[in-house]
Amino acid sequence: DNEYLVSEKSQIDEIIQTKFRVSELKAREIRKSGEELESNTVDTVQITREIKKDVPFEYRIGLAEDLWSIILADTKRTDDENSFMRTCIKLIGVNDVDSAKARQAVLNRIKRHDNGKHSD
């Protein structure tokens, strides 16, 4: 959505901490390295080609879920984000059904988390 909010950065940091079992500080460093890499990359195809080459399919479905969690971190989805996801998902070799399941899993987690906040 052309807005890179703190909530999205925090979600990325959390994913990195969990996936790679690193400290919050190390996760931020990794995210910042990724941001630098992305700023020097011409297009999504370059990055997704490397992902498809180096990441086994079963992990790419998890990556789809992680991407959805970042997009949904600010509680809004734009047409640009939807378009990005359709393109990215295809480029990493994940089908639309698996992407929809990944999105729904994230929405269910968000809903459970929100319900947990209000269940006093």
MARVO-39885 format. One record per residue (C-alpha): residue number from 1; residue in three letters; x negated, y, z negated. Coordinates in pm, 1 decimal. Example, Ala and Ser with C-alpha at 12.3 -4.5 7.8 and 13.67 -1.06 7.14 Angstrom:
<r nr="1" rest="ala" xx="-1230.0" yy="-450.0" zz="-780.0"/>
<r nr="2" rest="ser" xx="-1367.0" yy="-106.0" zz="-714.0"/>
This chain:
<r nr="1" rest="asp" xx="0.0" yy="0.0" zz="0.0"/>
<r nr="2" rest="asn" xx="-311.2" yy="217.8" zz="29.8"/>
<r nr="3" rest="glu" xx="-309.3" yy="269.3" zz="-347.0"/>
<r nr="4" rest="tyr" xx="-571.1" yy="83.3" zz="-547.2"/>
<r nr="5" rest="leu" xx="-429.2" yy="112.8" zz="-896.5"/>
<r nr="6" rest="val" xx="-578.7" yy="24.1" zz="-1233.0"/>
<r nr="7" rest="ser" xx="-318.5" yy="-254.7" zz="-1264.9"/>
<r nr="8" rest="glu" xx="-449.2" yy="-412.8" zz="-945.2"/>
<r nr="9" rest="lys" xx="-812.8" yy="-380.2" zz="-1052.9"/>
<r nr="10" rest="ser" xx="-724.3" yy="-533.1" zz="-1389.4"/>
<r nr="11" rest="gln" xx="-550.7" yy="-822.8" zz="-1216.0"/>
<r nr="12" rest="ile" xx="-858.4" yy="-883.8" zz="-1000.7"/>
<r nr="13" rest="asp" xx="-1082.2" yy="-871.9" zz="-1309.0"/>
<r nr="14" rest="glu" xx="-856.1" yy="-1120.5" zz="-1486.9"/>
<r nr="15" rest="ile" xx="-862.3" yy="-1359.0" zz="-1189.2"/>
<r nr="16" rest="ile" xx="-1242.1" yy="-1340.7" zz="-1171.3"/>
<r nr="17" rest="gln" xx="-1278.2" yy="-1398.7" zz="-1546.9"/>
<r nr="18" rest="thr" xx="-1050.5" yy="-1701.8" zz="-1534.4"/>
<r nr="19" rest="lys" xx="-1180.4" yy="-1859.2" zz="-1212.7"/>
<r nr="20" rest="phe" xx="-1548.5" yy="-1810.6" zz="-1283.9"/>
<r nr="21" rest="arg" xx="-1542.6" yy="-1813.3" zz="-1665.5"/>
<r nr="22" rest="val" xx="-1731.8" yy="-1487.1" zz="-1698.2"/>
<r nr="23" rest="ser" xx="-1708.5" yy="-1193.0" zz="-1936.6"/>
<r nr="24" rest="glu" xx="-1492.3" yy="-891.2" zz="-1869.1"/>
<r nr="25" rest="leu" xx="-1804.4" yy="-688.4" zz="-1791.0"/>
<r nr="26" rest="lys" xx="-1935.4" yy="-948.0" zz="-1543.9"/>
<r nr="27" rest="ala" xx="-1590.1" yy="-968.4" zz="-1379.8"/>
<r nr="28" rest="arg" xx="-1593.6" yy="-591.1" zz="-1326.2"/>
<r nr="29" rest="glu" xx="-1941.0" yy="-613.5" zz="-1173.8"/>
<r nr="30" rest="ile" xx="-1827.5" yy="-889.4" zz="-936.6"/>
<r nr="31" rest="arg" xx="-1515.1" yy="-689.2" zz="-840.0"/>
<r nr="32" rest="lys" xx="-1726.5" yy="-381.6" zz="-770.1"/>
<r nr="33" rest="ser" xx="-1961.7" yy="-589.5" zz="-553.1"/>
<r nr="34" rest="gly" xx="-1658.6" yy="-716.8" zz="-365.5"/>
<r nr="35" rest="glu" xx="-1530.4" yy="-362.4" zz="-319.2"/>
<r nr="36" rest="glu" xx="-1865.6" yy="-262.6" zz="-172.9"/>
<r nr="37" rest="leu" xx="-1865.9" yy="-565.2" zz="57.6"/>
<r nr="38" rest="glu" xx="-1511.9" yy="-483.1" zz="170.3"/>
<r nr="39" rest="ser" xx="-1600.3" yy="-119.8" zz="241.9"/>
<r nr="40" rest="asn" xx="-1881.0" yy="-240.0" zz="471.4"/>
<r nr="41" rest="thr" xx="-1664.3" yy="-496.3" zz="651.1"/>
<r nr="42" rest="val" xx="-1505.5" yy="-411.6" zz="982.0"/>
<r nr="43" rest="asp" xx="-1195.7" yy="-628.8" zz="949.3"/>
<r nr="44" rest="thr" xx="-1015.4" yy="-898.6" zz="755.5"/>
<r nr="45" rest="val" xx="-1112.9" yy="-1163.0" zz="1011.3"/>
<r nr="46" rest="gln" xx="-1479.9" yy="-1148.9" zz="904.6"/>
<r nr="47" rest="ile" xx="-1397.5" yy="-1218.9" zz="540.9"/>
<r nr="48" rest="thr" xx="-1131.3" yy="-1481.2" zz="605.9"/>
<r nr="49" rest="arg" xx="-1360.7" yy="-1667.1" zz="846.1"/>
<r nr="50" rest="glu" xx="-1611.0" yy="-1709.7" zz="561.7"/>
<r nr="51" rest="ile" xx="-1336.3" yy="-1814.4" zz="321.5"/>
<r nr="52" rest="lys" xx="-1200.5" yy="-2072.4" zz="564.5"/>
<r nr="53" rest="lys" xx="-1553.1" yy="-2205.5" zz="627.2"/>
<r nr="54" rest="asp" xx="-1660.5" yy="-2226.6" zz="261.7"/>
<r nr="55" rest="val" xx="-1343.3" yy="-2278.2" zz="56.0"/>
<r nr="56" rest="pro" xx="-1160.3" yy="-2613.5" zz="65.2"/>
<r nr="57" rest="phe" xx="-794.3" yy="-2594.1" zz="167.9"/>
<r nr="58" rest="glu" xx="-654.6" yy="-2684.4" zz="-174.8"/>
<r nr="59" rest="tyr" xx="-835.1" yy="-2383.4" zz="-322.9"/>
<r nr="60" rest="arg" xx="-707.7" yy="-2155.0" zz="-47.9"/>
<r nr="61" rest="ile" xx="-351.5" yy="-2215.9" zz="-165.8"/>
<r nr="62" rest="gly" xx="-465.4" yy="-2096.6" zz="-508.7"/>
<r nr="63" rest="leu" xx="-625.9" yy="-1797.4" zz="-338.2"/>
<r nr="64" rest="ala" xx="-288.0" yy="-1716.3" zz="-181.6"/>
<r nr="65" rest="glu" xx="-138.2" yy="-1713.3" zz="-530.5"/>
<r nr="66" rest="asp" xx="-417.3" yy="-1486.4" zz="-654.6"/>
<r nr="67" rest="leu" xx="-362.3" yy="-1246.8" zz="-363.5"/>
<r nr="68" rest="trp" xx="10.7" yy="-1233.8" zz="-437.0"/>
<r nr="69" rest="ser" xx="-62.7" yy="-1164.0" zz="-804.4"/>
<r nr="70" rest="ile" xx="-273.8" yy="-863.2" zz="-704.2"/>
<r nr="71" rest="ile" xx="-12.8" yy="-732.0" zz="-462.8"/>
<r nr="72" rest="leu" xx="262.1" yy="-773.0" zz="-721.0"/>
<r nr="73" rest="ala" xx="53.5" yy="-625.5" zz="-1007.7"/>
<r nr="74" rest="asp" xx="195.6" yy="-278.5" zz="-944.4"/>
<r nr="75" rest="thr" xx="553.2" yy="-419.2" zz="-925.8"/>
<r nr="76" rest="lys" xx="611.7" yy="-302.4" zz="-569.8"/>
<r nr="77" rest="arg" xx="560.1" yy="-454.3" zz="-227.2"/>
<r nr="78" rest="thr" xx="519.6" yy="-240.0" zz="77.8"/>
<r nr="79" rest="asp" xx="552.2" yy="-329.0" zz="444.1"/>
<r nr="80" rest="asp" xx="174.9" yy="-285.4" zz="476.8"/>
<r nr="81" rest="glu" xx="111.1" yy="-535.3" zz="196.6"/>
<r nr="82" rest="asn" xx="357.5" yy="-783.8" zz="346.2"/>
<r nr="83" rest="ser" xx="189.8" yy="-747.1" zz="684.9"/>
<r nr="84" rest="phe" xx="-154.6" yy="-790.5" zz="527.8"/>
<r nr="85" rest="met" xx="-41.8" yy="-1108.1" zz="352.0"/>
<r nr="86" rest="arg" xx="114.9" yy="-1258.0" zz="666.0"/>
<r nr="87" rest="thr" xx="-210.3" yy="-1195.9" zz="853.4"/>
<r nr="88" rest="cys" xx="-445.0" yy="-1302.7" zz="574.4"/>
<r nr="89" rest="ile" xx="-250.3" yy="-1619.7" zz="494.6"/>
<r nr="90" rest="lys" xx="-261.7" yy="-1732.0" zz="856.4"/>
<r nr="91" rest="leu" xx="-631.8" yy="-1650.8" zz="884.5"/>
<r nr="92" rest="ile" xx="-722.0" yy="-1861.0" zz="580.8"/>
<r nr="93" rest="gly" xx="-512.4" yy="-2149.2" zz="715.0"/>
<r nr="94" rest="val" xx="-225.4" yy="-2141.2" zz="464.2"/>
<r nr="95" rest="asn" xx="123.8" yy="-2177.6" zz="608.0"/>
<r nr="96" rest="asp" xx="421.2" yy="-1953.2" zz="538.2"/>
<r nr="97" rest="val" xx="592.5" yy="-2212.3" zz="317.4"/>
<r nr="98" rest="asp" xx="289.6" yy="-2247.1" zz="88.7"/>
<r nr="99" rest="ser" xx="254.6" yy="-1868.1" zz="80.2"/>
<r nr="100" rest="ala" xx="619.0" yy="-1831.9" zz="-21.7"/>
<r nr="101" rest="lys" xx="569.5" yy="-2093.1" zz="-294.9"/>
<r nr="102" rest="ala" xx="260.9" yy="-1906.6" zz="-416.7"/>
<r nr="103" rest="arg" xx="452.4" yy="-1577.3" zz="-423.3"/>
<r nr="104" rest="gln" xx="741.0" yy="-1738.8" zz="-611.7"/>
<r nr="105" rest="ala" xx="502.9" yy="-1890.6" zz="-867.5"/>
<r nr="106" rest="val" xx="360.5" yy="-1543.9" zz="-934.6"/>
<r nr="107" rest="leu" xx="708.0" yy="-1390.7" zz="-960.9"/>
<r nr="108" rest="asn" xx="808.9" yy="-1664.9" zz="-1206.3"/>
<r nr="109" rest="arg" xx="498.7" yy="-1594.0" zz="-1420.5"/>
<r nr="110" rest="ile" xx="574.9" yy="-1222.4" zz="-1417.8"/>
<r nr="111" rest="lys" xx="935.9" yy="-1291.7" zz="-1515.3"/>
<r nr="112" rest="arg" xx="829.5" yy="-1523.5" zz="-1801.4"/>
<r nr="113" rest="his" xx="576.3" yy="-1266.2" zz="-1919.1"/>
<r nr="114" rest="asp" xx="835.8" yy="-985.9" zz="-1909.1"/>
<r nr="115" rest="asn" xx="1093.1" yy="-1200.3" zz="-2089.6"/>
<r nr="116" rest="gly" xx="836.0" yy="-1283.3" zz="-2355.7"/>
<r nr="117" rest="lys" xx="788.3" yy="-912.9" zz="-2424.1"/>
<r nr="118" rest="his" xx="1157.6" yy="-864.9" zz="-2494.6"/>
<r nr="119" rest="ser" xx="1231.6" yy="-1177.3" zz="-2695.9"/>
<r nr="120" rest="asp" xx="1193.9" yy="-1049.2" zz="-3049.5"/>
